[in-house]
Amino acid sequence: MFYHAYNSYLDNAFPYDELRPLTCDGQDTWGSFSLTLIDALDTLLVLGNQTEFQRVATLLQDTVDFDIDVNASVFETNIRVVGGLLSAHLLSGRAGLEREIGWPCAGPLLRMAEDAARKLLPAFQTASGMPYGTVNLLHGVSPTETPVTCTAGVGTFILEFATLSRLTGDAVFENVARRALRALWHTRSDIGLVGNHIDIMSKKWVAQDAGIGAGIDSYFEYLVKGAIMLQDEELLDMFLDYDRAIQNYTRFDDWYLWVQMHKGTVSMPVFQSLEAFWPGLQSLLGNLDSAVRTFQNYYSVWRQFGGLPEFYSIPQGYTVDKREGYPLRPELIESAMYLFRATGDHTYLQFGLDVLESIEKITKTPCGYASVKDLRDHQLDNRMESFFLAETIKYLYLLFDPAHFLHGGEDEGAGSWEEGGEGGQCVLGAGGFIFNTEAHPLDPAALHCCSRHTQERQELHDLLLSLSQPTEAPPLSQSESIALKPGERKAAPVLSCPVQPFSARLSVLGQVFSDDT
């Protein structure tokens, strides 16, 4: 499936953003930077194709330019382009690419990701800290740009931007992402819910429907995944607070409806296909019983139509007018992958088989795979979004490959661990990958490796600077002797160097002790 779609894109649509599978040509959609190729890059490696990964990584470095007069979605550029390049950078060692000294804290794909992210920073220069939805990559934010942004467009940056800051040592990316998250947090209603669209200048809610679907979904996803990746209690506390309100006001019989954010009254009794990520997210938190029941509800809709319609009326048990399409979305497959990992229940493999057969039978064309315009009669639309190669196929593949290295297993006999950092003192690729909302896997170990390296360099820099400006120490008076007074503690040295090398530190009774124990 992947190669049928991928080769069709290369043959008929490159260098445009996306393939049009019914007319066998291409179109620019999100910015004009060969988006499908960037989005599909790490999928090549997931499938084990190292040579094509190497070729495309080199091709992108030679051909993609972000200095272009194009209005781009800040949200989409972040999750697809910045996320895709960061993931490819962190996986490049497995692809046999020559790595720069100090990788993963340096490298050409990392510099491309940083370049793309810098083009987005002008959007965050607002009084509230919440970003505009669109930015011109050459000129910044247009004076006529609307201040109304969806909730997900404000709160879906912490994974990519924190990764970028920790790898490069430039804190500006993580800082703007956190500022936006905190600003959004302070706008929640008295009953703990957030709406769908907000005016980033006035901080007033323009659309007050609260739910877990379109316009909000990845905000909640990033609070949970950001908390896991960064070991950040603040983000987890935010999500758990939201989750209590979501369970109280929007959950009915294991469905999640849309309610008015201030009153909690039902405004739309519909299920949206974008909500299908929720069971997978719940499984990450250990809420398996609830996740399994909600998944079964969503699976029943898939069986009814051979896909998930964008909107599904729960009371009527049918599609909603003008929302009957299925653009090859991955969210329910994503949840199946997480739930199969968590439970081992083969129901999720059966679901994967149903999905595979549905997509093959309904959407395959001689020139790729086409979005479904109407699930009632399976009429097709002339579009194949880049997330089909980035997410839908990747999650399907990982569902059926439990020993894959992204799951922490062995892939075709290849070792799981890699050395990283200067001198190879970091261990990378040992598992625990976090997928961004475009299914680009990020390795938390790389963040720790580079941020620690940066911190030690800064400490050394500060120490050498202080030593280069000597001051005469006054002679010790009787009252200033080196003996500590009762209750006093000796100050720690500016730079603490471990006594033993890393290899000499032992794990005692199963407990591993690190420098700062």
Secondary structure, 3 states (H helix, E strand, C coil): CHHHHHHHHHHHCCCCCEEECCCCEEECCCCCCCHHHHHHHHHHHHCCCHHHHHHHHHHHHHHCCCCCCCEEEHHHHHHHHHHHHHHHHHHCCCCCCCCCCCCCCCCHHHHHHHHHHHHHHHHHCCCCCCCCCEEECCCECCCCCCCEEEHHHHHCCHHHHHHHHHHHCCCHHHHHHHHHHHHHHCCCCCCCCCCCEEECCCCCEEECEECCCCCCHHHHHHHHHHHHHHCCHHHHHHHHHHHHHHHHHCEECCEECEEECCCCCEEECEEEHHHHHHHHHHHHCCCHHHHHHHHHHHHHHHHHHCCCCCEEECCCCEECCCCCCECCCCHHHHHHHHHHHHHCCCHHHHHHHHHHHHHHHHHEECCEECCEEECCCCEECCCECCHHHHHHHHHHHHHCCCCCHHHCCCECCECCCEEECHHHCEEECCCCCEECCCCCEECHHHHHHHHHHHHHHHHHHHHHHHHCCCCCCCCCCHHHCCCCCCCCCCCCCCCCCCCCCHHHCCEECCEECCCCC
